[in-house]
Amino acid sequence: MENLKEEINLIILTHNDYDGISAGIIGKVVYPNAKVEFCNYDDINEKVLEYLGKDVIFITDISVNEEVAEKLKKTILNTMIVYYYLTIIKLQNG
C-alpha cells in the first residue's frame, strides 16, 4: 500500500456522517494525495460508477446497491470496501 501514496489515483468515497468523516480524515492522513469525497446514500452509486475502472477506490462506512455491487465484483482488484454493517455481506459472499 505504500506505493498508493504517490503512484496511483486513489479515491476515498466515504459516508458524510461522523464515523465516515473520521474515515476520510484518516485516509487523507495516510494517503495525502488521495481525493476524498463525502457521500450519502443518494449519490454513492453514481460516485462509484464515475471512478470505477479508472482509479483505485476505497469505500468506507457506506454501501452500494446490488447493481453497483455486481459491477464492483468484476473490478474488485482496484476497490477496497471498509464497512462494518450487515448490508455488505452480500457483496463479500458473491
C-alpha beads as a LAMMPS data file, in Angstrom:
LAMMPS data file: protein, C-alpha beads

94 atoms
93 bonds

1 atom types
1 bond types

-500.0 500.0 xlo xhi
-500.0 500.0 ylo yhi
-500.0 500.0 zlo zhi

Masses

1 110.0

Atoms # bond

1 1 1 0.000 0.000 0.000
2 1 1 2.983 2.326 0.355
3 1 1 3.041 2.761 -3.449
4 1 1 -0.502 4.153 -3.378
5 1 1 0.750 7.320 -1.743
6 1 1 2.283 8.660 -4.946
7 1 1 1.774 6.363 -7.930
8 1 1 -1.985 5.774 -8.186
9 1 1 -5.051 7.982 -8.308
10 1 1 -6.679 6.991 -5.031
11 1 1 -10.284 7.958 -4.424
12 1 1 -11.782 7.594 -0.952
13 1 1 -15.578 7.601 -1.023
14 1 1 -16.960 7.765 2.482
15 1 1 -20.245 8.439 4.241
16 1 1 -20.957 12.016 5.278
17 1 1 -21.746 11.125 8.906
18 1 1 -19.338 11.384 11.846
19 1 1 -17.652 7.998 11.507
20 1 1 -17.460 8.373 7.733
21 1 1 -15.864 11.801 8.061
22 1 1 -13.367 10.290 10.508
23 1 1 -12.516 7.580 7.970
24 1 1 -11.962 10.250 5.326
25 1 1 -9.654 12.213 7.592
26 1 1 -7.621 9.122 8.477
27 1 1 -7.435 8.162 4.805
28 1 1 -6.159 11.613 3.879
29 1 1 -3.508 11.473 6.606
30 1 1 -2.284 8.065 5.412
31 1 1 -2.614 8.916 1.693
32 1 1 -2.135 12.704 1.377
33 1 1 -2.581 12.671 -2.406
34 1 1 -5.930 10.870 -2.213
35 1 1 -9.114 12.582 -3.283
36 1 1 -11.744 12.264 -0.548
37 1 1 -15.429 12.635 -1.336
38 1 1 -18.136 12.567 1.312
39 1 1 -21.250 10.802 0.044
40 1 1 -24.739 9.910 1.154
41 1 1 -26.993 7.089 0.015
42 1 1 -28.462 9.299 -2.720
43 1 1 -25.153 9.678 -4.574
44 1 1 -22.771 6.847 -3.584
45 1 1 -23.738 4.608 -6.510
46 1 1 -23.196 7.382 -9.045
47 1 1 -19.836 8.277 -7.484
48 1 1 -18.600 4.678 -7.546
49 1 1 -19.574 4.295 -11.205
50 1 1 -17.843 7.576 -12.025
51 1 1 -14.476 6.265 -10.785
52 1 1 -14.869 2.541 -11.427
53 1 1 -12.066 1.125 -13.550
54 1 1 -10.135 4.398 -13.729
55 1 1 -8.852 4.748 -10.208
56 1 1 -8.277 2.842 -7.008
57 1 1 -11.363 3.271 -4.851
58 1 1 -11.674 2.914 -1.087
59 1 1 -15.316 2.882 0.033
60 1 1 -15.736 3.431 3.760
61 1 1 -18.758 3.452 6.055
62 1 1 -21.338 3.245 3.259
63 1 1 -22.676 0.538 0.972
64 1 1 -23.781 0.481 -2.651
65 1 1 -26.869 -1.004 -4.268
66 1 1 -26.920 -4.517 -5.777
67 1 1 -26.383 -3.331 -9.359
68 1 1 -23.239 -1.401 -8.449
69 1 1 -22.101 -4.267 -6.200
70 1 1 -22.198 -6.586 -9.229
71 1 1 -20.036 -4.152 -11.196
72 1 1 -17.625 -3.890 -8.265
73 1 1 -17.238 -7.658 -8.200
74 1 1 -15.914 -7.540 -11.766
75 1 1 -13.330 -4.865 -10.936
76 1 1 -12.642 -5.746 -7.315
77 1 1 -8.879 -5.648 -7.866
78 1 1 -8.884 -1.865 -7.648
79 1 1 -11.547 -1.439 -4.978
80 1 1 -11.410 -1.793 -1.204
81 1 1 -14.592 -1.636 0.836
82 1 1 -14.379 -0.952 4.551
83 1 1 -17.814 -1.272 6.122
84 1 1 -18.995 -2.901 9.303
85 1 1 -22.743 -3.256 8.824
86 1 1 -24.532 -6.416 7.656
87 1 1 -25.569 -4.838 4.339
88 1 1 -22.100 -5.578 2.950
89 1 1 -22.299 -9.365 3.435
90 1 1 -23.950 -9.947 0.031
91 1 1 -21.011 -8.305 -1.744
92 1 1 -18.426 -10.251 0.233
93 1 1 -20.051 -13.641 -0.292
94 1 1 -20.704 -13.155 -4.005

Bonds

1 1 1 2
2 1 2 3
3 1 3 4
4 1 4 5
5 1 5 6
6 1 6 7
7 1 7 8
8 1 8 9
9 1 9 10
10 1 10 11
11 1 11 12
12 1 12 13
13 1 13 14
14 1 14 15
15 1 15 16
16 1 16 17
17 1 17 18
18 1 18 19
19 1 19 20
20 1 20 21
21 1 21 22
22 1 22 23
23 1 23 24
24 1 24 25
25 1 25 26
26 1 26 27
27 1 27 28
28 1 28 29
29 1 29 30
30 1 30 31
31 1 31 32
32 1 32 33
33 1 33 34
34 1 34 35
35 1 35 36
36 1 36 37
37 1 37 38
38 1 38 39
39 1 39 40
40 1 40 41
41 1 41 42
42 1 42 43
43 1 43 44
44 1 44 45
45 1 45 46
46 1 46 47
47 1 47 48
48 1 48 49
49 1 49 50
50 1 50 51
51 1 51 52
52 1 52 53
53 1 53 54
54 1 54 55
55 1 55 56
56 1 56 57
57 1 57 58
58 1 58 59
59 1 59 60
60 1 60 61
61 1 61 62
62 1 62 63
63 1 63 64
64 1 64 65
65 1 65 66
66 1 66 67
67 1 67 68
68 1 68 69
69 1 69 70
70 1 70 71
71 1 71 72
72 1 72 73
73 1 73 74
74 1 74 75
75 1 75 76
76 1 76 77
77 1 77 78
78 1 78 79
79 1 79 80
80 1 80 81
81 1 81 82
82 1 82 83
83 1 83 84
84 1 84 85
85 1 85 86
86 1 86 87
87 1 87 88
88 1 88 89
89 1 89 90
90 1 90 91
91 1 91 92
92 1 92 93
93 1 93 94
